[in-house]
């Protein structure tokens, strides 16, 4: 789903991938060109997420539960 600003509708519009006309690379991510329900072509910059190594959660990462015993029962 995309939510570009449409200047003709003067609002953000919710558009599905079926309305996607083009996806162009930019230095920080991509620019999506979409056709609004009114027929206007709108652009939306989609920023790339910060790159970093993904790691699985480790036991003990979660904050303690208030009132719970720190030792197993």
C-alpha positions as CSV (number, residue, x, y, z in Angstrom):
1,X,0.0,0.0,0.0
2,X,1.2,3.5,-0.8
3,X,-0.1,6.9,0.5
4,X,1.1,9.7,-1.8
5,X,-0.1,13.2,-1.8
6,X,-2.4,13.9,-4.8
7,X,-2.4,17.6,-5.7
8,X,-5.7,17.3,-7.6
9,X,-7.5,15.6,-4.7
10,X,-5.6,17.9,-2.2
11,X,-5.1,14.9,0.1
12,X,-3.1,11.8,0.8
13,X,-4.7,8.9,-1.0
14,X,-4.3,5.2,-0.2
15,X,-3.3,3.3,-3.3
16,X,-2.5,-0.4,-3.8
17,X,0.4,-1.8,-5.8
18,X,-2.0,-2.2,-8.8
19,X,-1.8,1.7,-9.2
20,X,2.0,1.6,-9.4
21,X,3.3,2.9,-12.7
22,X,7.1,3.0,-12.0
23,X,9.6,2.4,-9.3
24,X,12.8,4.4,-9.8
25,X,16.0,4.1,-7.7
26,X,17.2,7.2,-5.7
27,X,20.3,7.6,-3.6
28,X,18.3,7.1,-0.4
29,X,15.7,4.5,-1.6
30,X,13.1,4.6,-4.4
31,X,10.6,6.9,-5.9
32,X,7.2,5.3,-6.7
33,X,5.1,6.8,-9.4
34,X,1.4,6.0,-8.9
35,X,-1.9,6.8,-10.6
36,X,-4.4,8.3,-8.2
37,X,-8.1,7.3,-8.5
38,X,-8.7,10.7,-10.1
39,X,-6.1,10.0,-12.8
40,X,-3.3,12.2,-11.6
41,X,0.2,10.7,-11.5
42,X,1.6,11.2,-8.0
43,X,5.1,10.5,-6.7
44,X,6.1,9.0,-3.3
45,X,9.7,8.7,-2.0
46,X,10.2,5.4,-0.2
47,X,13.3,5.7,2.0
48,X,15.6,2.7,2.5
49,X,15.7,1.2,6.0
50,X,18.9,1.7,7.9
51,X,21.3,-1.1,7.0
52,X,22.5,-3.2,9.9
53,X,23.1,-6.8,10.7
54,X,19.9,-8.5,11.9
55,X,20.4,-10.8,14.8
56,X,17.9,-13.2,16.4
57,X,16.5,-12.2,19.8
58,X,18.5,-13.4,22.7
59,X,17.0,-14.7,26.0
60,X,17.2,-11.9,28.5
61,X,16.7,-9.1,25.9
62,X,13.1,-8.5,27.0
63,X,12.5,-6.1,29.9
64,X,11.5,-7.8,33.2
65,X,7.9,-8.4,34.0
66,X,6.8,-6.4,37.1
67,X,6.1,-8.8,40.0
68,X,7.6,-11.8,38.3
69,X,10.3,-13.8,40.0
70,X,13.7,-13.6,38.2
71,X,14.3,-17.3,38.8
72,X,12.3,-20.1,37.1
73,X,9.7,-21.8,39.3
